[in-house]
Amino acid sequence: MRASTNSSRISTQRNDLKDRPQVLHLIKGLGLGGAERLIAEGAKCWDRQRFQYSVGYFVPWKDQLVDQLSRSGIEVTLFGNGRGIGIRSALRVRSHLRSAGIDLVHIHSPGIASVVRPVVSIPVVYTEHNVVDSYHPLTRRANEWTYGLNTVVVAVSDAVADSVAHAAGGRPRVIVNGVSCAVTNEETAAVRADLGLDGTPLVVHVGNIRPGKGHDNLVATARIALASQPDLTFVSIGVEKYPGMLVRLRDASADLGDHVRFLGMRSDALAFTASGDVFVNPSEVEGLPVAILEAMDLGTPVVATAAGGVPSIVRDGETGRLVPVNDPEALAAATLETLSDRQSARRMAEAARASVRSQYSLEAMVGAYESVYEEALHG
């Protein structure tokens, strides 16, 4: 009798798992960008007793996070062939939704959302990761034309929500990004050894090379700062969006020698952030940058431009230094002040870490999204 009861319980558990709603995350690529890392890291907190998750992407060569997701038991599907994202890609998604029995799709890219929304008949949760003025005009218009087909829209900061408040459905709800970082002393030591640094002050920047991320501002900032403190080293990590951008930046800073280094894509970007004496963000446009949250979580003092949602996390003089957008002189001055006043920098870094761990946890972000899924599916 006991064996029969156990068998019945196991069968019930299997049926419960089979009946979980299936959620498909869709994103342009699975490279090492902020939104992509939110999916890969967020997967560690997904409630798989409550939902069955999978991930889809469209750009074949942006696949650096595929293995991480696959090792976590997440099914990953490539829908694109490298020839752009259009109606054929959207139809492949629609076919997959039907064959796999997907119940809800969560889209993280305006271009993908624009072509997928019109061809699906299941709930669509859409996250706006950046202020809409940062998008190409055609992408922005296509995104807004199909906005009314969303079931729920989420913005990652108040600044992002304000930027789309005029679209169909009005101002979206806000779910802030979350992070959870861990870097060992051995990893930070390896980074400094790789750079050939001993006690040299290190200024770190992490951000993919694309319009709006402020890489030219970074070069100008480094040039100004080095004129006052020649022993500094600036390191920037990020993948170029268009061929030639990385070479152009290296050429623009070539006269500064090894004091300014653009390293391209690095899987150990977090170790660089943790090893820095200062983390800088020179962006012109931002949603709620994951790289800044990671620096704050790791206890690295932050100096950033007041772009987009950045002022909501970096409070000048409290959790970091905040300067105007497109002002390299102000960015250089704040960087040098942070390096020279170690006591103040330590105080701000500790306050920043406490702020991130209390308000921007990965677990809280995932929990908020899973509540949205329930609403979209049953509301």
C-alpha positions in Angstrom: 0.0 0.0 0.0 2.9 2.4 0.9 4.6 1.7 -2.5 1.4 2.5 -4.3 1.0 5.8 -2.4 4.6 6.8 -3.2 4.1 5.9 -6.9 0.9 8.0 -6.9 2.8 11.0 -5.3 5.6 10.8 -7.8 3.1 10.6 -10.7 1.3 13.7 -9.4 4.6 15.6 -9.0 5.5 14.8 -12.6 2.1 16.0 -13.9 2.5 19.2 -11.9 5.8 19.8 -13.5 4.4 19.1 -16.9 1.6 21.6 -16.3 3.9 24.5 -15.5 3.4 27.5 -17.8 6.2 27.7 -20.4 8.0 31.0 -20.6 10.2 31.8 -23.6 12.7 34.7 -23.3 13.6 36.3 -26.6 16.6 38.6 -27.1 18.6 39.7 -30.1 21.8 38.0 -29.0 23.4 36.1 -26.1 26.7 38.0 -26.0 28.1 39.7 -23.0 25.8 42.7 -22.8 23.8 43.9 -19.8 20.4 42.7 -20.8 21.9 39.4 -21.9 23.6 38.9 -18.6 20.3 39.7 -16.8 18.9 36.6 -18.5 21.9 34.3 -17.9 22.3 35.4 -14.3 18.6 35.6 -13.6 18.3 32.0 -14.7 20.0 31.0 -11.4 16.9 32.4 -9.5 14.1 31.2 -11.9 11.5 29.2 -10.0 11.4 26.1 -12.2 8.8 24.5 -10.0 6.5 27.3 -11.0 7.5 27.9 -14.6 9.3 26.1 -17.4 11.8 28.4 -19.0 13.6 28.5 -22.4 15.6 31.2 -24.3 15.7 32.2 -27.9 18.1 34.5 -29.8 18.7 35.7 -33.3 22.3 36.6 -34.0 24.5 33.5 -34.4 27.8 35.0 -33.4 26.5 36.6 -30.2 26.5 33.3 -28.4 28.9 33.7 -25.5 26.3 33.0 -22.9 24.6 30.0 -24.6 26.9 27.4 -22.8 26.1 29.0 -19.4 22.4 28.7 -19.9 22.7 25.2 -21.4 24.7 24.0 -18.4 21.9 25.3 -16.2 19.5 23.0 -18.0 17.9 25.8 -20.0 16.9 25.0 -23.6 18.3 27.6 -26.0 17.1 28.1 -29.6 18.7 30.1 -32.4 16.0 31.7 -34.6 18.1 33.9 -36.8 20.6 33.2 -39.6 22.6 36.4 -39.5 20.7 38.0 -42.3 18.7 40.4 -40.2 15.6 40.1 -38.1 12.4 40.2 -40.2 9.2 38.4 -40.9 10.9 35.1 -41.6 12.5 35.1 -38.2 9.2 36.0 -36.6 7.4 33.2 -38.4 10.0 30.8 -37.1 9.3 32.0 -33.6 5.6 31.6 -34.1 6.1 28.0 -35.4 8.2 27.2 -32.3 5.7 28.7 -29.9 3.0 26.4 -31.3 5.2 23.2 -31.5 6.7 23.7 -28.0 3.5 24.8 -26.3 4.9 28.1 -25.1 2.4 30.0 -22.9 4.1 33.4 -22.6 6.9 35.2 -24.4 9.1 37.7 -22.7 10.9 40.0 -25.2 13.9 42.1 -24.4 14.6 43.9 -27.7 12.6 46.5 -29.5 13.5 45.3 -33.0 12.5 41.7 -32.2 9.3 42.9 -30.4 8.2 44.8 -33.4 8.2 41.8 -35.7 7.1 39.1 -33.2 4.2 40.9 -31.5 2.0 40.9 -34.6 2.3 37.2 -35.3 1.8 35.7 -31.9 -1.5 35.0 -30.0 -0.1 34.3 -26.5 0.6 36.9 -23.8 3.6 39.2 -24.5 5.7 40.7 -21.7 8.1 43.3 -23.0 11.0 44.9 -21.2 12.2 48.3 -22.3 15.9 48.3 -21.3 16.9 51.7 -22.6 15.4 55.2 -23.1 13.7 55.1 -26.5 15.7 58.1 -27.9 18.7 55.8 -28.0 17.1 53.6 -30.7 17.5 54.0 -34.4 14.5 56.1 -35.6 13.1 53.2 -37.7 13.4 50.8 -34.7 11.8 53.4 -32.4 8.8 53.9 -34.7 8.2 50.2 -35.4 8.4 49.5 -31.7 5.8 52.2 -30.9 3.5 51.1 -33.8 3.2 47.6 -32.2 3.2 48.7 -28.6 -0.5 48.1 -28.2 0.0 44.4 -28.8 1.9 44.0 -25.5 0.2 42.4 -22.6 2.5 44.0 -20.0 5.3 46.5 -20.5 8.1 46.8 -18.0 10.8 49.5 -17.8 14.1 49.1 -16.0 14.1 52.6 -14.5 11.8 55.6 -14.1 13.8 57.5 -16.8 13.1 54.6 -19.2 9.4 54.5 -18.2 9.1 58.3 -18.7 10.6 57.9 -22.2 7.8 55.6 -23.4 4.9 57.1 -21.4 3.3 58.5 -24.6 3.1 55.0 -26.2 0.0 52.8 -26.2 -0.9 51.7 -22.7 0.7 54.7 -21.0 3.6 54.7 -18.6 4.8 51.1 -17.9 5.5 49.7 -14.5 9.2 49.7 -13.3 11.2 46.6 -12.3 14.7 47.6 -11.6 17.6 45.4 -12.7 19.2 43.1 -10.2 22.7 41.8 -9.8 24.6 39.3 -7.7 28.4 39.3 -8.1 31.2 37.1 -6.8 34.9 37.6 -7.7 37.8 35.9 -5.9 41.1 37.6 -4.8 42.9 35.2 -7.1 40.8 36.5 -10.1 41.6 40.1 -9.3 45.2 39.4 -8.8 45.3 37.6 -12.2 43.8 40.6 -13.9 46.4 43.0 -12.5 49.2 40.6 -13.4 47.8 40.3 -16.9 47.9 44.1 -17.2 51.4 44.2 -15.8 50.3 46.4 -12.9 51.6 46.5 -9.4 50.4 49.5 -7.3 49.4 51.6 -10.4 46.0 53.2 -10.0 43.5 51.4 -12.3 40.4 53.1 -13.8 38.0 50.5 -15.3 35.2 50.9 -17.8 32.9 48.2 -19.0 30.5 48.8 -21.9 29.9 47.5 -25.4 31.2 49.8 -28.1 28.2 51.4 -29.8 26.7 54.8 -30.2 25.7 56.5 -27.0 28.1 54.6 -24.7 30.5 57.5 -24.6 33.8 55.9 -25.6 35.1 59.1 -27.2 34.3 60.8 -23.9 36.3 58.2 -22.2 39.4 58.8 -24.4 39.0 62.6 -23.7 38.6 62.0 -20.0 41.7 59.8 -19.9 43.8 62.4 -21.8 42.8 65.1 -19.3 43.4 62.9 -16.2 46.7 61.7 -17.4 48.0 65.2 -17.9 47.5 65.6 -14.1 48.4 62.1 -13.0 50.6 60.3 -15.5 50.8 57.0 -13.6 47.1 56.1 -14.3 45.9 53.2 -16.4 42.5 53.2 -18.1 41.0 49.9 -19.2 37.8 49.6 -21.3 36.1 46.3 -21.9 33.4 45.8 -24.5 32.4 44.3 -27.8 32.1 46.5 -30.9 28.7 46.8 -32.5 30.1 47.7 -35.9 33.4 46.5 -37.4 36.1 49.1 -37.1 34.9 50.8 -34.0 37.4 49.1 -31.7 40.3 49.9 -34.1 39.2 53.5 -34.3 39.2 53.9 -30.5 42.7 52.3 -30.3 44.0 54.6 -32.9 42.5 57.7 -31.2 44.3 56.8 -28.0 47.5 55.4 -29.5 49.5 58.4 -28.4 48.6 57.6 -24.7 50.4 54.2 -25.0 49.5 51.5 -22.4 47.9 54.1 -20.2 44.7 53.6 -22.2 43.7 50.1 -23.3 40.7 48.9 -25.2 40.6 45.2 -24.6 37.4 44.2 -26.5 35.4 41.3 -25.3 36.5 39.7 -22.0 34.7 36.9 -20.2 36.5 38.1 -17.0 35.0 41.6 -17.1 33.8 41.3 -13.5 37.3 40.6 -12.3 38.5 43.8 -14.0 35.7 45.7 -12.3 36.6 44.3 -8.9 40.3 45.1 -9.4 39.7 48.7 -10.3 40.4 51.7 -8.0 37.6 53.5 -9.8 34.9 52.4 -12.2 33.9 55.1 -14.7 30.8 55.2 -17.0 31.0 58.0 -19.6 27.6 57.2 -21.4 25.4 59.6 -23.1 22.3 57.4 -22.9 21.5 54.6 -20.4 18.5 52.7 -19.0 19.7 51.2 -15.7 23.3 50.0 -16.4 24.1 46.5 -15.1 27.8 47.3 -15.2 27.4 50.1 -12.7 25.3 48.0 -10.4 28.0 45.3 -10.6 30.7 47.8 -9.7 28.6 48.9 -6.7 28.0 45.4 -5.6 31.7 44.6 -5.8 32.6 47.7 -3.8 34.4 49.6 -6.5 33.9 53.4 -6.3 31.8 54.7 -9.2 32.1 57.9 -11.2 29.4 58.2 -13.9 27.6 60.6 -16.1 24.0 61.5 -15.2 22.5 59.7 -18.2 19.1 58.0 -18.2 18.4 56.0 -15.1 22.0 56.4 -13.6 21.0 59.2 -11.1 18.5 56.8 -9.5 21.4 54.5 -8.4 24.4 56.8 -8.2 23.7 59.7 -5.7 26.5 62.2 -6.0 28.6 62.2 -2.9 26.7 59.4 -1.3 27.0 56.2 -3.4 29.4 57.6 -6.0 30.2 60.7 -8.1 27.8 62.0 -10.7 28.8 64.5 -13.5 27.0 66.0 -16.5 26.8 64.1 -19.8 29.4 64.9 -22.4 31.7 66.7 -20.0 35.1 65.0 -20.0 36.7 67.6 -17.8 34.1 67.0 -15.1 34.5 63.3 -15.5 38.3 63.5 -15.2 38.1 65.8 -12.2 35.7 63.5 -10.3 37.8 60.5 -11.2 41.0 62.2 -9.8 39.2 63.3 -6.7 37.9 59.8 -6.0 41.5 58.4 -6.5 43.0 61.0 -4.2 40.4 60.9 -1.3 40.5 57.2 -0.5 38.5 57.6 2.7 35.6 59.3 1.0 35.8 56.8 -1.9 35.6 53.9 0.6 32.6 55.4 2.4 30.7 55.9 -0.9 31.6 52.4 -2.1 30.3 50.8 1.1 27.1 52.8 0.9 26.7 51.8 -2.8 27.2 48.1 -1.9 24.6 48.3 0.8 22.2 50.1 -1.5 22.5 47.4 -4.3 22.2 44.5 -1.9 19.0 46.0 -0.3 17.3 47.3 -3.4 18.8 45.7 -6.5 19.1 42.0 -5.8 18.8 39.4 -8.6 16.2 37.5 -6.5 13.9 40.5 -6.1 14.1 41.2 -9.8 13.2 37.7 -10.8 10.4 37.5 -8.3 8.9 40.7 -9.6 8.9 39.4 -13.1 7.4 36.1 -12.1 4.5 38.0 -10.5 4.1 39.8 -13.9 3.9 36.4 -15.7 1.2 35.2 -13.4 -0.8 38.4 -14.0 -0.3 38.2 -17.8 -1.3 34.5 -17.9 -4.3 34.7 -15.5 -5.3 38.4 -15.3 
